[in-house]
Amino acid sequence: MSAIWLTGLSGAGKSTLAKALCARLDQAGVGPLLLDGDEIRRRLPKTYGHDLPDRAEVLRHVVAMAKAAKAEALVPVVATISHQRWMRDLAREELAPMLEVWVDSPPEVCAARDPKGLYRRAKAGEFTCFIGVTHAYEPALPGSAGPGLRLRTDELTEAEALGRLVQAALRHLA
C-alpha cells in the first residue's frame, strides 16, 4: 500500500484537493482514508498549539495514523502543512512508498483566499508561529527526494490541479 502526502501553506488548496482525490479514488475502487491535519488536531486527546514543538508532535500523530491506515490496506491521503523538510522526510521514511505533492501557492494568494482570517491575524501578531507569515515553508532541496508532483494552485484551476493529482496518484498506486 502507498500513501499520498499533500503539503503546502494554509489556503493553498490541500484539503480541497485531498477530499476530491479521495472521492475519485473511491470511485476507482481504491480504499482511501483522508487524514486532514486540521481535523486530526481537533480530535487529539491533548490540545496542541501551533508552535514548532506542537506542530512536530501533531505531525508524528498524523504519520502514525497513516501507517495504521496502510496496515489496514487503506491508502492514506494526508493534507498537512508539514513545512519543514525533516517533516516530509520523516513521513517519506515511515510511509514508503509515498507520493509527495507540493500544493504550491504564494503566501499573498493564500492570504487572499483565507476564509478564516488566519493570515490577517498572524500579521497582526496573534500567532507566534504561522507558516507563510512568521515562518517560511522549506521547499525540497534540488536533487533531493522532494515532491513527486508540484501543483501551482495560483496558476491552475481547481479542476486542472485535481486532474493532475488524480493522474499522478493513479500512476503511483498502479
Residue pairs with C-beta under 8 A, 6 or more apart in sequence:
1 70
1 73
1 74
1 75
2 70
2 75
2 97
2 98
2 99
2 172
2 173
3 66
3 69
3 70
3 75
3 76
3 77
3 78
3 91
3 95
3 97
3 98
3 99
4 18
4 21
4 75
4 76
4 77
4 78
4 98
4 99
4 101
4 169
4 172
5 66
5 78
5 80
5 82
5 88
5 91
5 92
5 95
5 98
5 99
5 100
5 101
6 14
6 17
6 18
6 77
6 78
6 79
6 80
6 101
6 103
7 14
7 80
7 81
7 82
7 83
7 88
7 100
7 101
7 102
7 103
7 147
8 14
8 81
8 102
8 103
8 104
8 105
8 137
8 153
9 81
9 83
9 105
9 107
9 110
9 131
9 132
9 137
10 81
10 110
10 114
10 118
10 119
10 130
10 131
10 132
11 105
11 109
11 110
11 111
11 113
11 114
11 118
11 119
12 103
12 104
12 105
12 110
12 153
13 103
13 105
13 151
13 153
13 158
13 161
14 79
14 80
14 81
14 103
15 36
15 38
15 79
16 158
17 79
17 101
17 103
17 151
17 153
17 158
17 161
17 162
17 165
18 34
18 36
18 77
18 78
18 79
19 34
19 36
20 158
20 162
21 32
21 77
21 162
21 165
21 166
21 169
22 32
22 33
22 34
22 77
24 162
24 166
25 31
25 32
25 75
25 77
25 166
25 169
25 173
26 32
28 170
30 75
30 173
31 73
31 74
31 75
32 74
32 75
32 76
32 77
33 69
33 74
33 75
33 76
33 77
34 77
34 79
35 62
35 65
35 66
35 69
35 76
35 77
35 78
35 79
35 80
36 78
36 79
36 80
37 58
37 62
37 78
37 79
37 80
37 81
37 82
40 58
40 61
40 62
40 65
41 48
41 58
44 58
44 61
48 54
48 55
48 57
48 58
50 127
50 129
50 130
51 128
51 129
52 129
52 135
55 81
55 83
55 129
56 87
59 80
59 82
59 87
59 90
59 91
60 90
62 78
62 80
62 91
63 90
63 91
63 94
63 95
65 76
66 76
66 78
66 91
66 94
66 95
67 94
67 95
69 75
69 76
70 76
70 95
75 173
76 95
78 91
81 131
81 137
82 88
82 91
83 131
83 135
83 136
83 137
83 138
84 138
85 138
85 140
85 141
85 144
88 100
88 140
88 146
89 145
91 98
91 100
92 98
92 100
92 145
97 172
99 148
99 149
99 168
99 169
99 172
100 146
100 147
100 148
100 149
101 147
101 148
101 149
101 150
101 151
101 165
101 168
102 139
102 140
102 146
102 147
102 149
102 150
102 151
103 151
103 153
103 161
104 150
104 151
104 152
104 153
104 154
105 152
105 153
105 154
106 154
107 119
107 132
107 133
109 153
109 154
110 119
110 132
111 119
111 120
111 132
114 120
118 127
118 130
119 130
119 132
119 133
121 127
121 130
122 130
122 132
122 133
122 134
123 133
127 133
127 134
128 134
129 135
131 137
139 146
140 146
140 147
148 168
148 172
149 164
149 165
149 168
151 161
151 164
151 165
153 161
156 164
